[in-house]
Amino acid sequence: MNLPIKEGTASRVLTETLKLSKDGNRVELEDIALNAKTTESFARQVLTSVIGDVNTRISLKPGLRIQVALEIARAGRLKEAAQVLTWQEFENFAERCLEEAAFRTQKNVRIKGDGRVWQIDVVGFRGELVLAIDCKHWNTPSSLSRFKPVANHQRIATLHLLPRLREKMIRRDNEPHALPMILTLSEPPAQFVESAVLLSVEKLPNFLSGVTPYDENLPFIPSLASVVENPMSQSN
């Protein structure tokens, strides 16, 4: 983008565009400019630089909404970008953040185990590193106890995921190390709960750039744990 997107007004134009088009509505450029407290000319210039030529009425397809959110995030306003997305878009946004950090991704991964189906919103792969992420697009609770059942579910789902990953690996000397994670809109009350990482979306880029499968401070699950550990023992 050629415009100084870090300028507050440009970011407001993009944020207001996402807010007004959240329900799939076509929005007026005039309304975007009014809400962003700028001119229609500047609003048009900002939007054209991100999504291409725009008319006086604007409709954003899902892919363009994520593209706009990423531009806001690149300006250092990740929380603002995530807040104006739907919960489904929040998952897509998390996936794109992983891809920009050189992860391969899969969404809505389903795994059978213990007589039921477990689902993981986004799984990221980079070498031996596997991030199993549950995206929570709700007001972040201040009580850690609210996170415990969610984190426990994520850990068990990750334990069931590991055997499938191990079966697909060609080199058995390159074992996957999986990390159960809960991604939140706001800063969570703690960094860990039930052997899962709690992480706000604002901290996601820095986390992705620095995380390795050998960090002893993170609650990784080595692939052998899925064989020797009874996942249901974690549910008590």
N, C-alpha and C positions, 0 to 999 in steps of 0.2 A: 504494500500500500504506500503510495507516494505522499499522502497527507500526513501531518504530524498527529498520528492517532493517539499519542499519549496526551495530547491536549484534551482537557476535560470536556470541552464542547463537542468535539468529534466523538468521544466515547458516549456522551449523552445521546447523541443522534442515533447511534447504533443500539444503545440500550432501549430507548423509547420505541424504536422500530420493532424490536423483539416484543416489548410489552404490548404494543397495540395490535400486533399480528399474531398474538399467542393462540387465539382460537381459530386460526386459519382465515381470519378476516382480511379483506383488502383494506388498506389504510391510506389515508390522504397524506400526501407530503406536507401539506399545510399543518396538519395536526402533529406530525412528527416534529416539525420545526418549532411549533408553539410549545410543545411539552419540553423540548430540549433547550428552549429559550435562545433560539438562533434564527437566522433567516432561511427561507426556503432555498435560496441559492446555495448556501453553505451546506445545508442538509442534503441537497441533491449531489453536491460535489463529493461529500463523504460517502454516500451510498453508492454512487457510480464507481468510486475507486474500489469498493469491496464486492459489489454484486453485478456490476455492469450498468448499462444505461437504464434509467428509471423514468417512469411517467409520473403524472400527478397522483395516480393511484397505484399503490404498491402491494403486491401479493408475494409472499415468500414461501417457496416450497421447503419441505423439511431439510433438505441438504443445504439450502442457502441459509436457513436459520442457524444451523450448526456452524456454518462458515462465518456468519456475523458474530456469533458467540465467541469463536476462536479469536477473532480480531480484537474483541473487547478483552479477552484473556491475555493476549499478547501485550496489551497496554498495561498489564499488571492489575486488572480488575476482574479476577476470576470469580469471586463471589458474586459480583453484580451480574456477570454473564450467566452464571448457573441459576441464580434466583429467578430470572425471567424466562427460563425454559420450563417445559413440562417435565414430569418425572421420566417419561419415555425418552425425551430429548436429553435429559441429564445423563442417562446411560450412554447414548450416542456420543455425547460430549466427552464423557470419561474415556470411551473407546478411542476417540480421535486424539485425545491427550496422550494416551499410551502409544498410539501409532507415531505421533510426532517425536516420541522418545525412543523410537526404533524397536518397539514391541510388535510382534505379531499378535493379533487379537481374535477372539471368538466371543460372540454375544449369546446370552440366554442358553448357556450350556446345561444340558440335563443329564443327570447320572442316576442310575438305579442302584439302590442299596438298602438293606434292611427292610425289604418289602415295600419300599416307596420310591418316589422320584424326588431327587434333590436338584435345585436349580441355582446356578451362579450367574449373576447379571453379566459380568465381563471377566474374561480370563485373558491375561497378557503373558506372552512368552518371549523371553530374550535369553538365549543360551540355556543354561541350567535353571534360570530364574523363572518361576511361575507365580503370577499374582492373581489370586482369586478374589474378585471385588464384588461386594454387595453395595449398590448405590442407593443411598437413602436421601431422597429429595423431600425431607420434611424438616420442620423446625427442630433443631438439634436439642435433645433433652439435656437438662443440666444434671440429672440423676444418672449415675453410672449403672444402676440396676436396670434401667430401661434398655440398656444396650446388651445386657447379658444373654437373653434368649436369642437375640439376633446374631451375636458373635458366636455363640455355641452352635447354632445352626450352620453358620458359615464354616466353622472349623470341621464339622462332621461332613459337610458337602465336599470340602477340600480333601478330606481323607478318602472319600469314595472316588474322587477324581484321579488321585495319584496312580492307582493300578492301571487305569485306562491309558494314562500318559506313558507309563513304563512299558506297556505292551507295544506302543507305537514307536518307541525309541529304537533306533538302529544300533547305536553304540551304548552298551550297558555300563560302560565306565564313565558315562556322562549322565549321572542320575539327576532327575529334577528335584529342586528344592522349592516347595510351595509355601506361599504366605497368605493366610486368610486376612482379608481387609474389609473394613467398613468405611465407605467414602461418604462424608457428611457435608452439608452446606456451610455450617458454622463450626467454630472450634469446639471439639468434643471435650468432656470433662476429664479425660485421661488419655494417655497414648495407647494403652493396652487394656483389653478386657477379655477374659476367657481364652487367652492365647491367640487373640486376633488383634490386628493393628487398627486403631481408630485414627482417621486422617481427614482433615478438612480439605475441601477442594482447593482452597488458596495455597495449600502446601504441597499439592500434588506434583507440580512440575519439578520442584527442588528434590522431592522424594524420589521421583522417577530417574532423575539424572544421577543420583548418588547411590541408589540401592544396589547391593550385590548379594548373591546367594550365600556369601560367607560372613555376613554381618552377625556376630554372636549376640548382638543386642536386640535382634528381631526374632520373633517366635516362629521360625521356619519349621515346616514339617518335612523331614527327609522322606524319600519315597519308600524306604523300608518300614517307616512307621505305619503306613497304610496296611501293611501285611501283619505286623505283630501287635498293633494296637486295636482294641475293640472300640470302634467309634461311639457306640452307645454308652460306654463308660463315661463319656464326657457330658452326658445329658443330665446327670444328677447334680 
